[in-house]
C-alpha cells in the first residue's frame, strides 16, 4: 500500500529531495508496521473470547446517587438572571 502510494505520487508530481525522503520514510514505516503485525503470535480462540467478553461486557447502571455532589456546577446556573428579550 505504501509503495503503491509513492509510485502514484511520483507519477503525478515532480520528485524533489523532500518528497523522495518522505516516500522512503513512508515505505519504511509501512514495512515496519506490516512486519510487526504479522510477527506477533496470534491469540487462541479462548483468549480472544475472554478479551472480547471483558471489553464488551454489559455495563451496570444503578439509581444510587453519585459520590460527588453537583452543587458547584448548579450554583452558577441558579444565579443567572433571565435575559431582557421581548
Buried (B, 14 or more C-beta within 10 A) or exposed (E): EBEEEBEEBEEEEEEEEEBEEEBEEBBEEBEEEEEEEEEEEEEEEEEEEEEEEEEEEEEEEEEEEEEEEEEEEEEEEEEEEEEEEE
